[in-house]
């Protein structure tokens, strides 16, 4: 149980530390989706 608690705490810290990275990935995916949508509209 102690190991699980430590693992969850470390995971939480990594998630909080990676918020900016996740936000950047989300923006990149959104831009890629827009390009795919534009290409689909051209057909």
C-alpha distance matrix in Angstrom:
0.0 3.8 5.4 5.1 6.3 8.8 9.9 10.7 12.5 14.4 15.4 16.6 18.7 20.2 21.2 22.8 24.5 25.8 27.4 30.8 30.4 29.3 32.2 34.6 33.5 34.0 37.4 38.3 37.4 39.4 42.4 42.1 42.1 45.1 47.0 46.3 47.4 50.6 51.3 51.0 53.4 56.0 56.3
3.8 0.0 3.8 5.4 5.2 6.3 8.6 10.0 10.7 12.5 14.3 15.5 16.8 18.6 20.1 21.4 22.8 24.5 26.3 29.5 29.3 28.6 31.5 33.7 32.9 33.7 37.0 37.9 37.3 39.4 42.2 42.2 42.4 45.3 47.1 46.7 48.0 51.0 51.8 51.7 54.0 56.5 57.0
5.4 3.8 0.0 3.8 5.4 5.2 6.1 8.6 9.9 10.6 12.2 14.2 15.5 16.6 18.3 20.1 21.1 22.4 24.6 27.7 27.1 26.5 29.6 31.5 30.5 31.6 34.9 35.5 34.9 37.3 39.9 39.6 40.0 43.1 44.7 44.2 45.7 48.6 49.2 49.2 51.8 54.1 54.5
5.1 5.4 3.8 0.0 3.8 5.5 5.0 6.1 8.6 9.9 10.4 12.2 14.3 15.3 16.4 18.3 19.9 20.9 22.7 26.0 25.4 24.3 27.4 29.6 28.5 29.2 32.6 33.3 32.5 34.7 37.5 37.3 37.4 40.4 42.2 41.6 42.9 45.9 46.6 46.5 48.9 51.4 51.8
6.3 5.2 5.4 3.8 0.0 3.8 5.4 5.2 6.2 8.7 9.9 10.6 12.5 14.4 15.4 16.6 18.4 20.0 21.5 24.9 24.8 23.9 26.6 29.0 28.4 28.9 32.2 33.3 32.7 34.6 37.5 37.6 37.7 40.6 42.5 42.2 43.3 46.3 47.3 47.2 49.4 51.9 52.6
8.8 6.3 5.2 5.5 3.8 0.0 3.8 5.4 5.1 6.2 8.6 9.9 10.7 12.4 14.3 15.5 16.5 18.3 20.3 23.5 23.2 22.8 25.7 27.8 27.3 28.3 31.4 32.3 32.1 34.2 36.8 36.9 37.4 40.2 42.0 41.8 43.2 46.0 46.9 47.1 49.4 51.7 52.5
9.9 8.6 6.1 5.0 5.4 3.8 0.0 3.8 5.5 5.2 6.1 8.6 10.0 10.6 12.3 14.3 15.3 16.4 18.6 21.7 21.0 20.4 23.5 25.5 24.5 25.6 28.9 29.5 29.1 31.4 34.0 33.9 34.4 37.3 38.9 38.6 40.1 42.9 43.7 43.8 46.3 48.5 49.2
10.7 10.0 8.6 6.1 5.2 5.4 3.8 0.0 3.8 5.5 5.1 6.1 8.7 9.9 10.5 12.3 14.2 15.2 16.7 20.2 19.9 18.8 21.6 24.0 23.2 23.8 27.1 28.2 27.6 29.5 32.4 32.5 32.7 35.5 37.4 37.1 38.3 41.2 42.2 42.2 44.5 46.9 47.7
12.5 10.7 9.9 8.6 6.2 5.1 5.5 3.8 0.0 3.8 5.4 5.1 6.3 8.8 9.9 10.7 12.3 14.2 15.7 19.0 19.2 18.7 21.3 23.7 23.5 24.2 27.2 28.4 28.3 30.1 32.8 33.3 33.7 36.3 38.2 38.3 39.5 42.2 43.3 43.6 45.7 48.1 49.1
14.4 12.5 10.6 9.9 8.7 6.2 5.2 5.5 3.8 0.0 3.8 5.4 5.1 6.3 8.7 9.9 10.5 12.2 14.5 17.4 17.1 17.1 20.0 21.8 21.5 22.8 25.7 26.6 26.7 28.9 31.2 31.5 32.3 35.0 36.6 36.8 38.3 40.8 41.8 42.3 44.5 46.7 47.7
15.4 14.3 12.2 10.4 9.9 8.6 6.1 5.1 5.4 3.8 0.0 3.8 5.4 5.1 6.2 8.6 9.8 10.5 12.5 15.7 15.1 14.4 17.4 19.4 18.7 19.8 22.9 23.8 23.5 25.7 28.2 28.4 29.0 31.7 33.4 33.4 34.8 37.5 38.5 38.8 41.1 43.3 44.2
16.6 15.5 14.2 12.2 10.6 9.9 8.6 6.1 5.1 5.4 3.8 0.0 3.8 5.4 5.1 6.2 8.5 9.8 10.9 14.4 14.7 13.8 16.3 18.8 18.7 19.2 22.1 23.6 23.5 25.2 27.9 28.5 28.9 31.3 33.4 33.6 34.7 37.3 38.6 38.9 40.9 43.3 44.4
18.7 16.8 15.5 14.3 12.5 10.7 10.0 8.7 6.3 5.1 5.4 3.8 0.0 3.8 5.4 5.1 6.0 8.5 10.2 13.1 13.6 13.7 16.0 18.2 18.6 19.6 22.1 23.5 24.0 25.7 28.0 28.8 29.7 31.9 33.8 34.4 35.6 37.9 39.3 40.0 41.9 44.0 45.4
20.2 18.6 16.6 15.3 14.4 12.4 10.6 9.9 8.8 6.3 5.1 5.4 3.8 0.0 3.8 5.5 5.0 6.0 8.7 11.3 10.9 11.1 14.0 15.6 15.6 17.1 19.8 20.6 21.2 23.3 25.4 25.9 27.0 29.4 30.9 31.5 33.0 35.3 36.4 37.2 39.3 41.3 42.6
21.2 20.1 18.3 16.4 15.4 14.3 12.3 10.5 9.9 8.7 6.2 5.1 5.4 3.8 0.0 3.8 5.4 5.1 6.3 9.7 9.6 8.8 11.5 13.8 13.6 14.4 17.3 18.6 18.8 20.5 23.0 23.7 24.3 26.7 28.6 29.0 30.3 32.7 34.0 34.6 36.5 38.7 40.0
22.8 21.4 20.1 18.3 16.6 15.5 14.3 12.3 10.7 9.9 8.6 6.2 5.1 5.5 3.8 0.0 3.8 5.5 5.5 8.7 10.0 9.8 11.4 14.0 14.9 15.4 17.7 19.5 20.2 21.5 23.8 25.0 25.7 27.7 29.8 30.6 31.6 33.8 35.4 36.2 37.8 40.0 41.6
24.5 22.8 21.1 19.9 18.4 16.5 15.3 14.2 12.3 10.5 9.8 8.5 6.0 5.0 5.4 3.8 0.0 3.8 5.7 7.5 8.4 9.6 11.4 13.0 14.2 15.6 17.5 18.8 20.1 21.7 23.5 24.7 25.9 27.8 29.5 30.6 31.9 33.8 35.3 36.4 38.1 40.0 41.7
25.8 24.5 22.4 20.9 20.0 18.3 16.4 15.2 14.2 12.2 10.5 9.8 8.5 6.0 5.1 5.5 3.8 0.0 3.8 5.5 5.1 6.1 8.5 9.9 10.5 12.2 14.3 15.3 16.4 18.3 20.1 21.0 22.4 24.4 25.9 26.9 28.4 30.3 31.7 32.8 34.6 36.5 38.1
27.4 26.3 24.6 22.7 21.5 20.3 18.6 16.7 15.7 14.5 12.5 10.9 10.2 8.7 6.3 5.5 5.7 3.8 0.0 3.8 5.4 5.1 6.1 8.6 9.9 10.4 12.3 14.3 15.3 16.4 18.5 20.0 20.9 22.6 24.6 25.7 26.7 28.7 30.4 31.4 32.8 34.9 36.7
30.8 29.5 27.7 26.0 24.9 23.5 21.7 20.2 19.0 17.4 15.7 14.4 13.1 11.3 9.7 8.7 7.5 5.5 3.8 0.0 3.8 5.5 5.0 6.2 8.7 9.8 10.6 12.4 14.3 15.3 16.7 18.5 19.9 21.2 22.9 24.6 25.7 27.2 29.0 30.4 31.7 33.5 35.6
30.4 29.3 27.1 25.4 24.8 23.2 21.0 19.9 19.2 17.1 15.1 14.7 13.6 10.9 9.6 10.0 8.4 5.1 5.4 3.8 0.0 3.8 5.4 5.1 6.3 8.6 9.9 10.6 12.4 14.2 15.5 16.6 18.4 20.1 21.4 22.7 24.3 25.9 27.3 28.7 30.4 32.1 33.9
29.3 28.6 26.5 24.3 23.9 22.8 20.4 18.8 18.7 17.1 14.4 13.8 13.7 11.1 8.8 9.8 9.6 6.1 5.1 5.5 3.8 0.0 3.8 5.4 5.1 6.1 8.7 9.8 10.5 12.2 14.3 15.3 16.3 18.4 20.1 21.0 22.3 24.4 25.8 26.8 28.5 30.5 32.1
32.2 31.5 29.6 27.4 26.6 25.7 23.5 21.6 21.3 20.0 17.4 16.3 16.0 14.0 11.5 11.4 11.4 8.5 6.1 5.0 5.4 3.8 0.0 3.8 5.5 5.0 6.3 8.7 9.9 10.6 12.5 14.3 15.3 16.7 18.7 20.1 21.0 22.7 24.6 25.7 27.0 29.1 31.0
34.6 33.7 31.5 29.6 29.0 27.8 25.5 24.0 23.7 21.8 19.4 18.8 18.2 15.6 13.8 14.0 13.0 9.9 8.6 6.2 5.1 5.4 3.8 0.0 3.8 5.4 5.1 6.3 8.7 9.9 10.7 12.4 14.2 15.5 16.9 18.6 20.0 21.3 22.9 24.5 25.9 27.5 29.6
33.5 32.9 30.5 28.5 28.4 27.3 24.5 23.2 23.5 21.5 18.7 18.7 18.6 15.6 13.6 14.9 14.2 10.5 9.9 8.7 6.3 5.1 5.5 3.8 0.0 3.8 5.4 5.0 6.2 8.5 9.9 10.5 12.2 14.3 15.5 16.5 18.2 20.0 21.2 22.5 24.4 26.0 27.7
34.0 33.7 31.6 29.2 28.9 28.3 25.6 23.8 24.2 22.8 19.8 19.2 19.6 17.1 14.4 15.4 15.6 12.2 10.4 9.8 8.6 6.1 5.0 5.4 3.8 0.0 3.8 5.4 5.1 6.2 8.7 9.9 10.5 12.4 14.4 15.3 16.3 18.4 20.0 20.9 22.5 24.6 26.3
37.4 37.0 34.9 32.6 32.2 31.4 28.9 27.1 27.2 25.7 22.9 22.1 22.1 19.8 17.3 17.7 17.5 14.3 12.3 10.6 9.9 8.7 6.3 5.1 5.4 3.8 0.0 3.8 5.4 5.0 6.3 8.6 9.8 10.6 12.6 14.4 15.2 16.6 18.6 20.0 21.1 22.9 25.1
38.3 37.9 35.5 33.3 33.3 32.3 29.5 28.2 28.4 26.6 23.8 23.6 23.5 20.6 18.6 19.5 18.8 15.3 14.3 12.4 10.6 9.8 8.7 6.3 5.0 5.4 3.8 0.0 3.8 5.4 5.2 6.2 8.6 9.9 10.8 12.5 14.2 15.5 16.7 18.5 20.1 21.5 23.5
37.4 37.3 34.9 32.5 32.7 32.1 29.1 27.6 28.3 26.7 23.5 23.5 24.0 21.2 18.8 20.2 20.1 16.4 15.3 14.3 12.4 10.5 9.9 8.7 6.2 5.1 5.4 3.8 0.0 3.8 5.4 5.0 6.1 8.6 9.9 10.5 12.1 14.2 15.3 16.4 18.3 20.1 21.7
39.4 39.4 37.3 34.7 34.6 34.2 31.4 29.5 30.1 28.9 25.7 25.2 25.7 23.3 20.5 21.5 21.7 18.3 16.4 15.3 14.2 12.2 10.6 9.9 8.5 6.2 5.0 5.4 3.8 0.0 3.8 5.4 5.0 6.2 8.8 9.9 10.4 12.3 14.3 15.3 16.5 18.6 20.5
42.4 42.2 39.9 37.5 37.5 36.8 34.0 32.4 32.8 31.2 28.2 27.9 28.0 25.4 23.0 23.8 23.5 20.1 18.5 16.7 15.5 14.3 12.5 10.7 9.9 8.7 6.3 5.2 5.4 3.8 0.0 3.8 5.4 5.1 6.4 8.8 9.8 10.6 12.5 14.3 15.4 16.8 19.1
42.1 42.2 39.6 37.3 37.6 36.9 33.9 32.5 33.3 31.5 28.4 28.5 28.8 25.9 23.7 25.0 24.7 21.0 20.0 18.5 16.6 15.3 14.3 12.4 10.5 9.9 8.6 6.2 5.0 5.4 3.8 0.0 3.8 5.4 5.2 6.3 8.6 9.9 10.7 12.4 14.4 15.6 17.3
42.1 42.4 40.0 37.4 37.7 37.4 34.4 32.7 33.7 32.3 29.0 28.9 29.7 27.0 24.3 25.7 25.9 22.4 20.9 19.9 18.4 16.3 15.3 14.2 12.2 10.5 9.8 8.6 6.1 5.0 5.4 3.8 0.0 3.8 5.4 5.1 6.1 8.6 9.9 10.5 12.3 14.4 15.9
45.1 45.3 43.1 40.4 40.6 40.2 37.3 35.5 36.3 35.0 31.7 31.3 31.9 29.4 26.7 27.7 27.8 24.4 22.6 21.2 20.1 18.4 16.7 15.5 14.3 12.4 10.6 9.9 8.6 6.2 5.1 5.4 3.8 0.0 3.8 5.4 5.0 6.1 8.6 9.8 10.5 12.5 14.7
47.0 47.1 44.7 42.2 42.5 42.0 38.9 37.4 38.2 36.6 33.4 33.4 33.8 30.9 28.6 29.8 29.5 25.9 24.6 22.9 21.4 20.1 18.7 16.9 15.5 14.4 12.6 10.8 9.9 8.8 6.4 5.2 5.4 3.8 0.0 3.8 5.4 5.1 6.2 8.6 9.9 10.7 13.0
46.3 46.7 44.2 41.6 42.2 41.8 38.6 37.1 38.3 36.8 33.4 33.6 34.4 31.5 29.0 30.6 30.6 26.9 25.7 24.6 22.7 21.0 20.1 18.6 16.5 15.3 14.4 12.5 10.5 9.9 8.8 6.3 5.1 5.4 3.8 0.0 3.8 5.4 5.1 6.2 8.7 10.0 11.2
47.4 48.0 45.7 42.9 43.3 43.2 40.1 38.3 39.5 38.3 34.8 34.7 35.6 33.0 30.3 31.6 31.9 28.4 26.7 25.7 24.3 22.3 21.0 20.0 18.2 16.3 15.2 14.2 12.1 10.4 9.8 8.6 6.1 5.0 5.4 3.8 0.0 3.8 5.4 5.1 6.3 8.8 10.4
50.6 51.0 48.6 45.9 46.3 46.0 42.9 41.2 42.2 40.8 37.5 37.3 37.9 35.3 32.7 33.8 33.8 30.3 28.7 27.2 25.9 24.4 22.7 21.3 20.0 18.4 16.6 15.5 14.2 12.3 10.6 9.9 8.6 6.1 5.1 5.4 3.8 0.0 3.8 5.4 5.1 6.4 9.1
51.3 51.8 49.2 46.6 47.3 46.9 43.7 42.2 43.3 41.8 38.5 38.6 39.3 36.4 34.0 35.4 35.3 31.7 30.4 29.0 27.3 25.8 24.6 22.9 21.2 20.0 18.6 16.7 15.3 14.3 12.5 10.7 9.9 8.6 6.2 5.1 5.4 3.8 0.0 3.8 5.4 5.2 6.9
51.0 51.7 49.2 46.5 47.2 47.1 43.8 42.2 43.6 42.3 38.8 38.9 40.0 37.2 34.6 36.2 36.4 32.8 31.4 30.4 28.7 26.8 25.7 24.5 22.5 20.9 20.0 18.5 16.4 15.3 14.3 12.4 10.5 9.8 8.6 6.2 5.1 5.4 3.8 0.0 3.8 5.5 5.6
53.4 54.0 51.8 48.9 49.4 49.4 46.3 44.5 45.7 44.5 41.1 40.9 41.9 39.3 36.5 37.8 38.1 34.6 32.8 31.7 30.4 28.5 27.0 25.9 24.4 22.5 21.1 20.1 18.3 16.5 15.4 14.4 12.3 10.5 9.9 8.7 6.3 5.1 5.4 3.8 0.0 3.8 5.5
56.0 56.5 54.1 51.4 51.9 51.7 48.5 46.9 48.1 46.7 43.3 43.3 44.0 41.3 38.7 40.0 40.0 36.5 34.9 33.5 32.1 30.5 29.1 27.5 26.0 24.6 22.9 21.5 20.1 18.6 16.8 15.6 14.4 12.5 10.7 10.0 8.8 6.4 5.2 5.5 3.8 0.0 3.8
56.3 57.0 54.5 51.8 52.6 52.5 49.2 47.7 49.1 47.7 44.2 44.4 45.4 42.6 40.0 41.6 41.7 38.1 36.7 35.6 33.9 32.1 31.0 29.6 27.7 26.3 25.1 23.5 21.7 20.5 19.1 17.3 15.9 14.7 13.0 11.2 10.4 9.1 6.9 5.6 5.5 3.8 0.0
